[in-house]
Amino acid sequence: MRVLTVVGNRPQFIKAAPLGAALRAAGIEEVLVHTGQHYDRELSDVFFEELGIAPPQESLGLRTADPAAMVEPLAAIVAREQPDWVLVYGDTNTTVAGAEAAGSIPVAHIEAGLRSFDLTMPEERNRIAVDRTSTLLLCPDERAAEQLRSEGVPGRSVVVGDVMADATRLFAPLARERSDVLTRLGLQPGGYTVVTIHREANVDPDRLARIASALDRLEGPLVFPAHPRTAGVLTTIPHAFETIGPLGYLDFSALASQARLILTDSGGLQKEAYWYGVPCVTLRENTEWVDTIAAGANVLAGSDPDAILAAAARATMPKDRPVLYGDGHASERIAAALYASSP
């Protein structure tokens, strides 16, 4: 069996590491294609180097997030390689482009069935579009599978767990062992807050200014590895806190897993915070990872400064939190599902 995997951004590179290993172990040949949606070295190459991912066989180098620019070159690769499956991850523009470029080749969608129910978010529109055209829908949990059933999505749904849980299980201990990021930044475990902001809505200058005013009032050290887009907007906004450049996966994993608190708009980091046992405040009005909210480990705060500060003050991690999104072995289940669902 042959699988063509389309990746383009940081979370997808991380997920590709454990899944690629599971595919090889199952005797499945993988052709890895990098669209270039994330092209800055600190958001791209460093992850392949640190996680031991073989360099992509195909790299489009497009340096754009425009899916329209990705489809034609991706379709040409699909036509040449003639894989049994085109595999796409999550909810990015690369995800949409990969699914569209597949043509008559069946699409397998990892993280299928997730919904924030906010159609103003491009990620939500991307999820829905890809789910509707995928042959195999690889769901992180039963809630996602039930959502697909309620929508009448025609593809085959299989609950496999979350590939990011696999990466966390494998790489978080390695990160704490290898990284000296806390020493470099002069931090103590449990004594600082980590912030990440990158979503399109949150880099609107007015909204980011409200969030920044709350960050300026947080107590204790704040570590903010700024996405290049966010860093650019911050130069136009008054703020007292400092930012640092993007970090490699091992450094960031070591940093986040030992934080006192995480403030983020990242879907992936909400889950990672839960698995790390670190309380999270989500700088959005909604989330696709609603079980972290229900468990009391995550609080939605939006962009209101007072709400952010109140959420940060009361954020806790429940002592007996349930297992969410699988057991860290989703990759093996995905490989089995590909075989079982092969046309």
C-alpha positions as CSV (number, residue, x, y, z in Angstrom):
1,M,0.0,0.0,0.0
2,R,1.1,3.5,-0.8
3,V,0.0,6.7,1.0
4,L,0.6,10.3,0.0
5,T,0.7,12.5,3.1
6,V,0.2,16.3,2.7
7,V,1.6,18.5,5.4
8,G,2.3,22.2,5.6
9,N,2.4,23.6,9.1
10,R,4.0,23.0,12.5
11,P,1.3,20.8,14.1
12,Q,1.2,18.6,11.0
13,F,5.0,18.1,11.1
14,I,4.8,16.9,14.7
15,K,1.9,14.5,14.0
16,A,3.7,13.2,10.9
17,A,6.5,11.8,13.1
18,P,4.7,9.0,15.1
19,L,2.3,8.3,12.2
20,G,5.2,7.9,9.7
21,A,6.9,5.4,12.0
22,A,3.6,3.4,12.4
23,L,3.1,3.4,8.6
24,R,6.6,2.0,8.1
25,A,6.1,-0.6,10.8
26,A,2.9,-1.7,9.0
27,G,4.6,-2.0,5.7
28,I,2.9,1.0,4.2
29,E,5.0,3.2,1.9
30,E,4.6,6.9,2.5
31,V,5.3,9.8,0.2
32,L,5.5,13.0,2.3
33,V,4.7,16.3,0.6
34,H,5.3,19.7,2.2
35,T,3.3,22.5,0.7
36,G,5.4,25.3,2.3
37,Q,2.5,26.9,4.1
38,H,4.9,27.3,7.0
39,Y,8.3,28.1,5.5
40,D,10.2,29.9,8.2
41,R,12.9,27.5,9.4
42,E,11.8,27.8,13.0
43,L,8.3,26.8,12.0
44,S,9.3,24.1,9.5
45,D,12.8,22.6,9.0
46,V,13.6,22.5,12.7
47,F,10.8,20.1,13.4
48,F,12.0,17.6,10.7
49,E,15.5,17.8,12.2
50,E,14.5,17.4,15.9
51,L,11.9,14.7,15.5
52,G,13.9,12.6,13.1
53,I,11.3,12.9,10.3
54,A,12.8,12.0,6.9
55,P,12.9,15.1,4.7
56,P,9.8,15.3,2.5
57,Q,10.1,13.6,-0.9
58,E,8.3,16.5,-2.4
59,S,8.6,20.1,-1.2
60,L,6.5,22.7,-3.1
61,G,8.2,25.7,-1.4
62,L,5.2,27.9,-2.1
63,R,5.6,30.2,0.9
64,T,1.9,30.9,1.0
65,A,-1.3,29.9,2.9
66,D,-3.4,30.2,-0.3
67,P,-5.0,26.8,-1.0
68,A,-5.7,27.8,-4.6
69,A,-1.9,28.0,-5.2
70,M,-1.4,24.5,-3.7
71,V,-4.0,22.5,-5.6
72,E,-2.4,22.3,-9.1
73,P,1.1,21.3,-8.0
74,L,-0.3,18.8,-5.5
75,A,-2.6,17.3,-8.1
76,A,0.4,16.8,-10.4
77,I,2.2,14.9,-7.7
78,V,-0.9,12.8,-7.0
79,A,-1.2,12.0,-10.7
80,R,2.4,10.9,-10.9
81,E,2.6,8.9,-7.7
82,Q,-0.9,7.2,-7.9
83,P,-1.2,6.4,-4.2
84,D,-3.8,4.3,-2.7
85,W,-4.7,7.1,-0.2
86,V,-4.2,10.8,0.1
87,L,-3.8,11.5,3.9
88,V,-4.5,15.0,5.3
89,Y,-4.4,16.4,8.8
90,G,-6.6,18.7,10.7
91,D,-8.1,22.0,9.5
92,T,-5.6,24.1,7.7
93,N,-5.5,25.5,4.1
94,T,-3.0,22.7,3.3
95,T,-5.7,20.2,4.5
96,V,-8.2,21.6,2.1
97,A,-5.8,21.8,-0.8
98,G,-4.6,18.2,-0.3
99,A,-8.2,16.9,-0.2
100,E,-9.1,18.8,-3.4
101,A,-6.0,17.8,-5.2
102,A,-6.7,14.1,-4.5
103,G,-9.1,13.9,-7.4
104,S,-10.3,10.3,-7.7
105,I,-7.9,9.0,-5.1
106,P,-9.7,8.4,-1.7
107,V,-8.9,10.9,1.1
108,A,-8.3,9.9,4.7
109,H,-8.8,12.8,7.1
110,I,-7.1,12.7,10.5
111,E,-9.0,14.7,13.2
112,A,-12.3,14.3,11.4
113,G,-15.6,15.3,13.0
114,L,-14.3,18.2,15.2
115,R,-16.5,21.2,15.4
116,S,-16.3,24.6,17.1
117,F,-19.7,25.6,15.5
118,D,-18.2,29.0,14.6
119,L,-18.4,29.4,10.8
120,T,-16.5,32.7,11.0
121,M,-13.4,30.6,11.6
122,P,-11.7,29.5,8.4
123,E,-10.6,26.4,10.3
124,E,-14.2,25.4,10.9
125,R,-15.1,25.8,7.3
126,N,-12.1,23.8,6.3
127,R,-13.0,20.9,8.6
128,I,-16.5,20.7,7.3
129,A,-15.4,20.8,3.6
130,V,-12.8,18.1,4.0
131,D,-15.0,15.8,6.1
132,R,-17.7,15.9,3.4
133,T,-15.3,14.7,0.7
134,S,-13.3,12.2,2.6
135,T,-13.6,8.4,2.2
136,L,-12.1,7.6,5.6
137,L,-12.8,9.8,8.6
138,L,-10.3,9.2,11.4
139,C,-11.9,10.6,14.6
140,P,-10.2,11.4,17.9
141,D,-13.2,10.4,20.0
142,E,-16.8,9.2,19.9
143,R,-18.1,12.7,20.1
144,A,-16.5,13.5,16.8
145,A,-17.8,10.3,15.2
146,E,-21.3,11.1,16.5
147,Q,-21.1,14.6,15.0
148,L,-20.3,13.1,11.6
149,R,-23.3,10.8,11.9
150,S,-25.5,13.7,12.8
151,E,-24.4,15.5,9.7
152,G,-24.9,12.5,7.4
153,V,-21.3,12.6,6.3
154,P,-21.0,9.7,3.8
155,G,-17.5,8.5,4.5
156,R,-16.5,5.6,6.9
157,S,-15.8,6.9,10.4
158,V,-13.3,5.2,12.7
159,V,-12.4,6.3,16.2
160,V,-8.7,6.0,16.5
161,G,-7.7,8.6,19.1
162,D,-5.5,11.6,18.6
163,V,-2.1,11.4,16.9
164,M,-0.9,14.4,18.9
165,A,-1.3,12.2,22.0
166,D,1.1,9.8,20.4
167,A,3.6,12.6,19.8
168,T,3.2,13.8,23.4
169,R,3.7,10.3,24.8
170,L,6.9,9.8,22.7
171,F,8.5,13.2,22.7
172,A,7.6,15.0,26.0
173,P,9.9,13.0,28.2
174,L,12.6,13.3,25.5
175,A,12.1,17.1,25.5
176,R,12.5,17.5,29.2
177,E,15.7,15.3,29.1
178,R,17.4,17.1,26.1
179,S,16.2,20.7,26.3
180,D,17.9,23.3,28.5
181,V,15.3,26.0,27.6
182,L,14.4,26.7,31.2
183,T,18.0,27.3,32.1
184,R,18.5,29.5,29.1
185,L,15.5,31.6,30.0
186,G,16.2,31.7,33.7
187,L,12.9,29.9,34.6
188,Q,11.9,27.5,37.4
189,P,9.4,24.6,36.8
190,G,5.9,25.7,37.7
191,G,6.9,29.3,38.0
192,Y,5.9,30.9,34.7
193,T,3.1,31.3,32.2
194,V,3.4,30.3,28.5
195,V,1.5,32.3,25.9
196,T,0.9,31.5,22.2
197,I,-1.3,33.5,19.8
198,H,-1.6,32.9,16.1
199,R,-5.2,32.6,15.0
200,E,-6.4,35.0,12.3
201,A,-9.0,36.6,14.5
202,N,-6.6,37.2,17.3
203,V,-4.0,39.1,15.2
204,D,-6.6,41.7,14.4
205,P,-4.9,44.8,15.9
206,D,-7.8,45.8,18.1
207,R,-8.4,42.4,19.5
208,L,-4.7,41.7,20.0
209,A,-4.4,45.0,21.8
210,R,-7.1,43.9,24.3
211,I,-5.3,40.6,24.9
212,A,-2.0,42.4,25.3
213,S,-3.4,44.7,28.0
214,A,-4.3,41.6,30.0
215,L,-0.9,40.0,29.5
216,D,0.8,43.1,30.8
217,R,-1.2,42.7,34.0
218,L,-0.4,39.0,34.6
219,E,1.7,38.1,37.6
220,G,5.0,36.3,37.3
221,P,7.2,35.6,34.4
222,L,5.5,35.4,31.0
223,V,7.1,33.5,28.1
224,F,5.6,34.3,24.7
225,P,7.3,32.6,21.7
226,A,5.6,34.8,19.0
227,H,4.5,33.5,15.6
228,P,6.0,35.8,12.9
229,R,2.5,37.2,12.0
230,T,1.7,38.0,15.6
231,A,5.1,39.5,16.2
232,G,4.5,41.9,13.3
233,V,1.2,43.1,14.6
234,L,2.7,43.5,18.1
235,T,5.1,46.1,16.8
236,T,2.1,48.4,16.2
237,I,0.5,47.8,19.7
238,P,1.7,49.3,23.0
239,H,2.7,46.6,25.4
240,A,5.3,46.0,28.2
241,F,5.9,42.3,28.0
242,E,8.6,40.9,25.9
243,T,8.4,38.1,23.3
244,I,10.9,35.6,22.0
245,G,11.2,33.9,18.6
246,P,9.5,30.6,17.7
247,L,11.0,27.6,19.4
248,G,11.7,24.1,18.1
249,Y,9.4,21.3,19.2
250,L,11.6,19.9,21.9
251,D,12.3,23.3,23.5
252,F,8.6,24.2,23.3
253,S,7.5,20.9,24.7
254,A,9.9,21.2,27.6
255,L,8.7,24.8,28.2
256,A,5.0,24.1,28.0
257,S,5.0,20.9,30.0
258,Q,6.6,22.5,33.0
259,A,4.6,25.8,33.0
260,R,2.3,27.0,35.8
261,L,-0.3,28.1,33.2
262,I,-0.8,28.2,29.4
263,L,-2.7,30.9,27.6
264,T,-3.3,30.1,24.0
265,D,-5.6,30.2,20.9
266,S,-4.1,27.0,19.6
267,G,-6.3,23.9,19.4
268,G,-3.4,21.6,19.6
269,L,-1.9,23.3,22.7
270,Q,-5.2,23.0,24.5
271,K,-4.9,19.3,24.3
272,E,-1.2,19.2,25.1
273,A,-1.8,21.3,28.2
274,Y,-4.3,18.7,29.3
275,W,-2.0,15.8,28.7
276,Y,0.8,17.7,30.5
277,G,-1.4,18.5,33.5
278,V,-1.0,22.3,33.0
279,P,-4.1,24.5,33.4
280,C,-5.1,26.3,30.2
281,V,-6.9,29.5,29.4
282,T,-8.1,29.7,25.8
283,L,-8.2,33.1,24.1
284,R,-11.2,32.3,22.0
285,E,-15.0,32.3,22.5
286,N,-15.3,28.6,21.5
287,T,-13.2,25.5,21.1
288,E,-13.4,22.2,19.2
289,W,-11.9,20.5,22.2
290,V,-14.9,20.9,24.5
291,D,-14.1,18.0,26.7
292,T,-11.1,19.9,28.2
293,I,-13.7,22.6,29.2
294,A,-16.1,20.0,30.7
295,A,-13.2,18.4,32.7
296,G,-12.5,21.8,34.3
297,A,-8.9,22.0,32.9
298,N,-9.5,24.7,30.3
299,V,-11.4,28.0,30.4
300,L,-12.7,30.1,27.5
301,A,-11.8,33.7,28.0
302,G,-12.0,35.4,24.6
303,S,-10.2,38.7,24.3
304,D,-11.8,40.6,27.2
305,P,-8.9,41.6,29.5
306,D,-10.9,41.2,32.7
307,A,-12.2,37.8,31.7
308,I,-8.6,36.7,30.8
309,L,-7.3,37.8,34.1
310,A,-10.1,36.2,36.1
311,A,-9.7,32.9,34.2
312,A,-6.0,32.9,34.8
313,A,-6.5,33.5,38.5
314,R,-8.9,30.6,38.9
315,A,-7.3,28.1,36.4
316,T,-6.7,24.7,37.9
317,M,-6.0,21.2,36.8
318,P,-8.5,18.6,38.3
319,K,-6.7,15.9,40.3
320,D,-8.8,13.1,38.8
321,R,-9.0,14.2,35.2
322,P,-10.4,11.6,32.7
323,V,-8.4,10.2,29.8
324,L,-9.2,12.2,26.7
325,Y,-8.5,11.7,23.0
326,G,-7.0,8.3,23.2
327,D,-4.1,6.4,24.7
328,G,-1.2,7.6,22.6
329,H,-1.5,4.8,20.0
330,A,-3.7,6.4,17.4
331,S,-1.0,6.0,14.7
332,E,-1.2,2.2,14.8
333,R,-5.0,2.3,14.6
334,I,-4.8,4.6,11.6
335,A,-2.5,2.2,9.7
336,A,-4.9,-0.6,10.4
337,A,-7.9,1.5,9.3
338,L,-6.1,2.3,6.0
339,Y,-5.7,-1.4,5.3
340,A,-9.2,-2.2,6.4
341,S,-10.8,0.5,4.3
342,S,-8.7,0.2,1.2
343,P,-10.8,0.2,-2.0
